[in-house]
Amino acid sequence: MLGLMQSQSLLISGILTRAARHHATAPVISRLHDGTTHRYGWVDVERRSRQLVRALQSLGVTASDRIGTLAWNGYRHLEVYYAAPGMGAICHTINPRLHPDDLAYIVTHAADRILFVDISFVALIEAIAERVKECVRDVVILTDAATMPAVKLAPGMRLHCYDTRLADADADYAWPDFDENTASALCYTSGTTGRPKGVLYSHRSTLLHAYAACMPDVLCARAGERILPVVPMFHVNAWGIPYACALTGAGLVLPGRHLDGASLAGLLNEEQVTLTCGVPTIWMGLLQHLRTSGQTLTSVRRIMTGGSATPPLLIEAFRDEQNIRVEHGWGMTELSPVGTYNAPKETQMGLQGAAAVRHMLKQGRILPGIDMKIVDGDGKELPWDGVAFGDLLVRGPWIASAYYGEPPNSALDAEGWFATGDVATIDPDGFMEITDRSKDVIKSGGEWISSIALENIAVSHPDVLEAAVIAARHPKWDERPLLLVVPRPGHTVDPASVLKLYEGQIAKWWLPDEVLVVDSLPHGATGKLQKTTLRAQFKEYYMGSAGS
């Protein structure tokens, strides 16, 4: 017997229409490239998003088309977030920090029909235009007519000004109803073990994730809050914050491209932000500015940090110097992305000093609606005792079942669990803590770097016999790549010449900080490189020289 409840699809357009109706004037604030500020309300976001649908239709966009974006956090980008999925198309956010080769691959693999490009990324789109011309037909620059730049595109590609196209469009569009399992957004991983992989979200998964993220033990994104996502909108949908704010009517503050400590401190105070979210590297920069300037954050009560391990210094300094609580979260692109959040239970509320900080270093409890477990090498579930550690597995309605273009459920085991690639422990109260990574990737400033990609380039050097890249702890960036190379017999390796090989092949921030020439690298019985041995020996290498 089925229940007698109304059947209504969970659609992203429903979030926006609710925000427009019930929280029309709740502020959506954007800091623009020129330092000026744009302000409007959720009712304006909804109206302009309908206009944008008409503009997209005039360019020939239909349901299921992929709409790519190369953009910072701003109001025009937000409108694409809602217009594309609202009409049944797919908003594909692209990380502009990736190497142009990866960008071209991602755009063509997704078969993006249109690219919306921030004015600061014009050179980037010019660099990849020739390689994406087979799928991309239109490029829309997110600016007004007065600042519209000249852009060199490939033959056959058409250039448009965002504000001009929007001004020519009507707002008479009515949001359609369709299956809630329809794809809504597409994000690619950073290619940690090869080519980037696409994670294709649905309307249903996005709404369920937004509901969970708004709960009191997570973001607590209530009406009246003002939330500033420093985490980019091109990075896993800004952790779902653009949806969470619309869902509850919270104010949304979008910082644009200027994310230095001084710029953030000024914006946080000027707009009376209460919660801000980003990676630890950002908060280290903000803390340094606050200490140097003597400035105080007047409205911020909480900082959500994630993307990499949080240094104890951050928790202690913001608590003691600014009376701000730093809260730890964890997730992945494949988890939409938030999976856990460190909100205390009654037993943790009384913790003080070092004990409180130690607890806050844990990644937290699983969000309601999804589940997790840890298993040993044989797949046997391990106890939640805070001691046993194993591979972390998750499952739930906003967790990927397969990567874009691959067979359904191909990313899951026989019981429907997704292997995160992390090694973790879980304590009796359900607080999970990452202890290691099962794959040899480096996470620098919240962004992944592939050790395999760096090794493949290093061994192309004529004097290098073998190479290994490991993650070494770094005082600023959490981790940085350290490259170890073995010379060919009778050869001498010049570290500078090895680093020069990387020019034009990788993003600059992927470049290893140092090259160490060693006599040999450790191998196991099967000939496999033993990186665990290398990590034990060199993990603290950069910590002895903070300026490395």
Buried (B, 14 or more C-beta within 10 A) or exposed (E): EEEEEEEEBBBBBBBBBBBBEEBBEBBBBBBBBEEEEBEBBBBBBBBBBBBBBBBBBEBEBEEEBBBBBBBBBBBBBBBBBBBBBBBBBBBBBBBBBBBBBBBBBBBBBBBBBBBBBBBBBBEBBBBBBBBBBEBBBBBBBBBBEEEBEEBEBBEEBEBBBBBBBBEEBEBEBEBEEBEBEBBBBBBBBBBBBEBBBBBBBBBBBBBBBBBBBBBEBBBBBBEEBBBBBBBBBBBBBBBBBBBBBBBBBBBBBBBBBBBEBBBBBBBBBBBEBBBBBBBBBBBBBBBBBBEEEEBEBEEBBBBBBBBBBBBBBBBBBBBEEBEBBBBBBBBBBBBBBBBBBBBBEEEBEEBEEEEBBEBBBBBBBBBEBBEBBBBEEEEEEBEBEBEBBBBBBBBBBBBBBBBBEEEEEEBBEEEEBBBBBBBBBBBEBEBBBBEEBEEBBBBBBBBBBBBBBBBEBBBEBEBBBBBBBBBBBBBBBBBBBBBBBBBBEEEEBEBEEBBEBBEEBBBEEBBBBBBBBBEEBBEEEEEEBEBEBBBEEBBEBBEEEEEB
